């Protein structure tokens, strides 16, 4: 039988040519310099986020747990572990994730199936699996699995992405399964993010625009039916249009959020001096942490935080544009889009630009699973940056 493995071609002196040697290193393990600006921005956002979790949560932590540093200590541990994971993942050759992307997808689907069976309920929603020492949210892993599997398939079907069989069917099937399972959790914001991620990845992969029009109509129809089965959805939309119509009910949280944002003024009340965090604003250390940022740090601080997110997102796309291969480009672009979507949606909700839904602010909102997954994703982007040709600081 003929050996199909390609042996390296040697030069006259018996050495591997430099160009081929570089190609061999890429296949095996490329460990160049990671992207320093992206690393600094990520660590800076995590540090500010942990500080804000302490400032926003100590009143509720003392009332609920009898320990004012309860949420801060846990978030600090998750941040340290997450940064360690990020640095470790950044040292790995990201090509290995292409080989196991379907395994990651299968594992995420497996855990999503388990949620309705053994999941724990919190705030009226069953979205977590209790692992003994912390709660694990499978939908966070599903977001990563969608990006990773889409990037892998699109790198394989590169020349066939404009066909229905290869450009639509496999990706629509993945989205249908993932979103269907998340729908059982009544987790509309999770469905929204995954659909947006999937659509973005398909657009970057080269799918024809006509399929987005058709898909948009189908998704809108299903969304109307799905929201119609959720009794609280219509009430939330009414409260979004006019929070004062139900100031002690569905409009309460957004009103308290707007009070916090407005009372911060230009320079803020000062770090630790928020008034709304004293059990007036629900979820002040979680989904609604940004209003506390506005109240304590003012417009200047809020704009500074938004600017850091914008720089991180721009840098993430820069890394994607300079990736060595299609898989790396799609992986970095998809993960950066995840950060961009959650940042935009969270700030849009807390400012009442969008209807209320449960979306956390990356690197800021309290939550171990989300923070660990976000730092894992940042590590993957840094891993892609290690194999970039351009190292612009």
C-alpha positions in Angstrom: 0.0 0.0 0.0 1.3 3.4 -0.9 2.2 5.7 2.0 0.2 8.9 1.5 1.9 10.8 4.4 3.8 13.8 3.1 7.4 13.8 4.1 9.2 17.1 4.5 11.3 18.1 1.5 14.9 18.7 2.4 17.3 21.2 0.8 20.7 20.4 -0.5 22.2 20.5 2.9 19.6 18.1 4.4 17.7 20.8 6.3 14.0 21.6 6.2 13.5 24.9 4.2 12.5 27.8 6.4 9.0 28.2 4.8 8.2 24.5 5.2 9.6 24.4 8.8 7.3 27.3 9.7 4.4 25.3 8.2 5.3 22.2 10.2 5.5 24.2 13.4 2.0 25.7 12.8 0.6 22.2 12.4 2.3 20.9 15.5 2.4 23.8 18.0 3.0 27.4 17.3 3.9 29.5 20.4 4.6 33.0 19.4 3.9 36.1 21.3 0.3 36.6 22.5 -1.5 39.8 21.7 -0.5 42.1 24.6 -3.2 44.7 24.1 -6.0 42.2 24.2 -4.6 40.5 27.3 -4.3 43.9 29.1 -7.8 44.9 28.2 -9.2 41.6 29.4 -7.4 41.6 32.7 -8.3 45.3 33.3 -12.0 44.6 32.7 -11.9 41.6 35.0 -10.2 43.6 37.7 -12.7 46.5 37.5 -15.5 44.0 37.4 -14.4 42.2 40.6 -14.1 45.6 42.4 -17.6 46.6 41.2 -19.0 43.3 42.3 -17.8 44.0 45.8 -19.0 47.6 45.8 -22.4 46.6 44.4 -23.0 43.4 46.4 -21.9 43.9 50.0 -25.3 45.1 51.2 -27.2 42.2 49.7 -24.4 39.8 50.7 -24.7 40.8 54.3 -28.5 40.7 54.2 -28.7 37.3 52.4 -25.5 35.5 53.6 -24.5 37.4 56.8 -21.1 38.1 55.1 -20.7 41.3 53.2 -17.7 39.9 51.2 -19.5 36.6 50.2 -20.1 37.5 46.5 -16.8 39.4 46.2 -14.7 36.5 47.6 -16.4 33.9 45.3 -16.1 36.2 42.2 -12.4 36.9 43.1 -11.6 33.2 43.2 -13.4 32.6 39.9 -11.5 35.5 38.4 -8.1 34.2 39.5 -8.9 30.6 38.3 -10.3 32.0 35.1 -7.2 34.1 34.3 -5.1 31.0 34.9 -7.3 29.1 32.5 -7.1 31.9 30.0 -3.3 31.9 30.1 -3.1 28.1 29.9 -5.5 27.9 26.9 -3.6 30.7 25.2 -0.5 28.5 25.2 -2.3 25.7 23.4 -2.4 25.3 19.6 -5.9 26.3 18.8 -6.0 23.8 15.9 -6.7 21.1 18.4 -10.1 22.6 19.1 -11.1 22.1 15.4 -10.6 18.3 15.9 -12.7 18.1 19.0 -15.3 20.8 18.2 -18.0 18.2 17.6 -17.3 16.5 20.9 -17.7 19.9 22.6 -21.0 20.4 20.8 -22.2 16.9 21.9 -21.2 17.5 25.5 -23.0 20.8 25.6 -26.2 19.2 24.1 -25.9 16.4 26.7 -25.9 18.9 29.6 -28.7 20.9 28.1 -30.8 17.6 28.0 -30.0 17.1 31.7 -31.2 20.6 32.7 -35.0 19.8 32.7 -34.3 16.5 34.4 -31.8 17.3 37.2 -31.5 21.1 37.0 -32.0 23.4 40.0 -34.5 26.2 39.9 -33.6 29.8 40.8 -35.8 32.9 40.4 -38.5 30.7 38.8 -36.2 29.3 36.1 -34.5 25.9 35.8 -31.3 26.7 34.0 -28.5 25.4 36.3 -27.0 22.0 37.2 -25.8 21.9 40.8 -22.3 20.3 41.0 -21.9 20.3 44.8 -19.8 23.4 45.2 -21.2 25.6 42.5 -24.0 25.8 40.0 -23.2 25.2 36.3 -25.2 26.8 33.5 -25.0 24.6 30.3 -26.3 27.4 28.1 -23.0 29.2 28.6 -21.1 26.2 27.2 -23.6 26.0 24.3 -22.6 29.5 23.1 -18.9 28.4 22.9 -19.9 25.1 21.3 -21.9 26.9 18.5 -19.0 29.2 17.6 -16.4 26.4 17.7 -18.5 23.9 15.7 -19.6 26.5 13.1 -16.0 27.6 12.6 -14.9 24.0 12.2 -17.6 23.1 9.7 -17.1 26.3 7.7 -13.4 25.7 7.4 -14.3 22.3 5.9 -17.1 23.4 3.6 -15.3 26.6 2.6 -16.1 26.2 -1.2 -19.6 24.9 -0.6 -21.0 27.5 1.8 -23.3 29.0 -0.8 -25.1 25.7 -1.3 -28.2 24.7 0.7 -26.9 21.3 1.6 -23.6 22.5 3.1 -24.2 26.1 3.8 -27.6 25.9 5.5 -28.7 22.4 6.6 -25.9 21.5 9.1 -25.9 24.9 10.8 -29.7 25.2 10.9 -29.9 21.7 12.5 -27.4 22.7 15.2 -29.3 25.9 16.0 -32.6 24.0 16.0 -31.4 21.5 18.6 -29.6 24.0 20.8 -32.3 26.6 20.8 -35.0 24.0 21.2 -33.4 22.7 24.4 -32.8 26.2 25.7 -36.5 27.0 25.0 -37.4 24.3 27.5 -35.6 26.4 30.1 -37.7 29.4 29.1 -34.4 31.2 28.5 -35.3 33.7 25.8 -32.1 35.8 26.1 -30.0 32.6 25.7 -31.9 31.8 22.5 -31.5 35.3 21.2 -27.7 35.3 21.7 -27.2 31.9 20.2 -29.3 32.8 17.1 -27.4 36.0 16.7 -24.1 34.2 17.0 -25.2 31.6 14.5 -26.3 34.2 12.0 -23.1 36.2 12.4 -21.0 33.1 11.9 -23.0 32.1 8.8 -22.6 35.6 7.4 -18.9 35.5 7.9 -18.8 32.0 6.4 -20.2 33.2 3.1 -23.9 32.2 3.2 -26.0 34.0 0.6 -28.0 36.9 1.9 -31.4 35.5 0.7 -31.2 32.8 3.4 -31.0 35.4 6.1 -34.2 37.0 4.9 -36.0 33.6 4.8 -34.5 32.6 8.2 -35.5 36.0 9.7 -39.1 35.5 8.7 -39.1 31.9 10.2 -37.4 33.0 13.4 -39.8 35.9 13.8 -42.8 33.7 13.4 -41.5 31.2 16.0 -40.6 34.0 18.3 -44.1 35.4 18.2 -45.5 32.0 19.1 -42.9 31.3 21.8 -43.4 34.7 23.4 -47.1 34.2 23.3 -46.8 31.1 25.5 -44.7 33.1 28.1 -47.3 35.1 30.1 -44.7 37.5 31.5 -43.3 38.5 28.1 -46.2 40.8 27.2 -46.1 42.4 30.6 -42.4 43.1 30.2 -43.0 44.7 26.9 -45.6 47.0 28.4 -43.3 47.9 31.2 -40.5 48.6 28.7 -42.7 51.1 26.8 -43.9 52.7 30.0 -42.2 51.7 33.3 -44.3 54.1 35.3 -47.5 52.2 34.4 -46.5 49.5 36.9 -43.9 51.1 39.2 -44.2 48.4 41.9 -44.4 45.4 39.6 -42.8 44.8 36.2 -41.6 48.4 35.9 -39.9 48.5 39.3 -36.5 47.1 38.3 -36.0 49.3 35.3 -37.2 52.4 37.2 -34.6 51.7 40.0 -32.0 51.1 37.3 -32.8 54.5 35.7 -32.7 56.2 39.1 -29.2 54.8 39.7 -28.0 55.9 36.3 -29.5 59.3 36.6 -28.3 60.0 40.1 -24.6 59.4 39.1 -24.4 62.6 37.2 -21.2 63.5 35.5 -18.6 62.3 38.0 -20.7 59.9 40.1 -21.3 59.6 43.9 -18.0 57.9 44.5 -16.9 54.3 44.6 -18.8 52.4 47.3 -21.4 55.3 47.7 -24.3 54.0 45.7 -27.7 54.3 47.3 -29.6 52.0 45.0 -27.5 48.9 45.9 -29.1 49.0 49.4 -31.7 46.5 48.3 -33.6 49.0 46.1 -32.2 47.7 42.8 -32.7 43.9 42.2 -29.8 42.0 40.7 -27.5 44.9 41.4 -24.4 42.7 41.4 -25.5 40.6 38.5 -27.3 41.7 35.3 -27.9 45.2 36.7 -24.3 46.0 37.8 -23.8 48.6 35.1 -26.3 51.1 36.7 -24.2 50.8 39.9 -21.1 51.7 37.7 -23.0 54.7 36.4 -24.2 55.8 39.9 -20.8 55.5 41.6 -18.5 56.5 38.7 -20.8 58.8 36.8 -21.0 59.4 33.1 -17.2 59.6 32.9 -16.7 56.2 34.5 -19.5 54.6 32.4 -18.0 55.9 29.2 -14.6 54.7 30.2 -15.9 51.2 30.8 -17.8 51.2 27.5 -14.6 52.4 25.8 -12.6 49.5 27.3 -15.2 47.1 25.9 -15.1 48.8 22.5 -11.3 48.5 22.4 -11.5 44.9 23.4 -14.0 44.1 20.6 -12.0 46.0 18.0 -8.8 44.2 19.0 -10.6 40.9 18.9 -11.7 41.5 15.3 -8.2 42.7 14.5 -6.8 39.4 15.7 -9.5 37.6 13.6 -8.5 39.5 10.5 -4.9 38.6 10.9 -5.4 34.9 11.7 -3.3 32.4 9.8 -6.3 30.3 8.6 -10.0 30.3 8.1 -10.8 28.3 11.3 -8.8 30.7 13.5 -10.4 33.8 11.8 -13.9 32.5 12.3 -13.2 31.3 15.9 -11.8 34.7 17.0 -14.5 36.6 15.1 -17.3 34.5 16.6 -16.0 34.7 20.2 -15.5 38.5 19.8 -19.0 38.8 18.5 -20.2 37.0 21.6 -18.6 39.6 23.8 -20.0 42.4 21.6 -23.5 41.0 21.7 -23.7 40.5 25.4 -22.2 43.9 26.1 -24.6 45.7 23.8 -27.7 43.8 25.0 -26.9 44.2 28.7 -26.4 47.9 28.5 -29.4 48.2 26.2 -31.6 46.5 28.8 -30.4 48.4 31.9 -30.9 51.7 30.1 -34.4 50.7 28.9 -33.3 50.8 25.3 -34.3 47.2 25.0 -37.0 45.1 26.8 -35.9 43.5 30.1 -34.3 40.1 29.7 -31.6 38.2 31.7 -28.3 39.0 30.0 -25.1 39.4 32.0 -22.4 42.0 31.4 -19.1 40.2 30.4 -16.4 40.2 33.0 -18.6 42.3 35.4 -21.7 40.4 36.3 -21.5 38.0 39.3 -21.5 34.4 38.2 -18.8 31.7 38.1 -19.8 29.8 35.0 -20.2 32.9 32.8 -16.8 34.4 34.0 -14.9 31.1 33.6 -16.3 30.6 30.1 -15.7 34.2 29.1 -12.0 33.9 30.1 -11.7 30.6 28.4 -13.0 32.2 25.2 -10.5 35.1 25.7 -7.8 32.5 26.0 -8.8 31.0 22.6 -8.6 34.4 21.0 -5.1 34.9 22.5 -4.2 31.4 21.2 -5.2 32.6 17.7 -3.1 35.7 18.2 0.0 33.7 18.9 -0.1 32.4 15.3 -0.7 35.8 13.7 2.1 37.2 11.4 1.5 40.8 12.6 2.3 41.8 16.2 1.2 45.4 16.3 1.1 46.7 19.9 
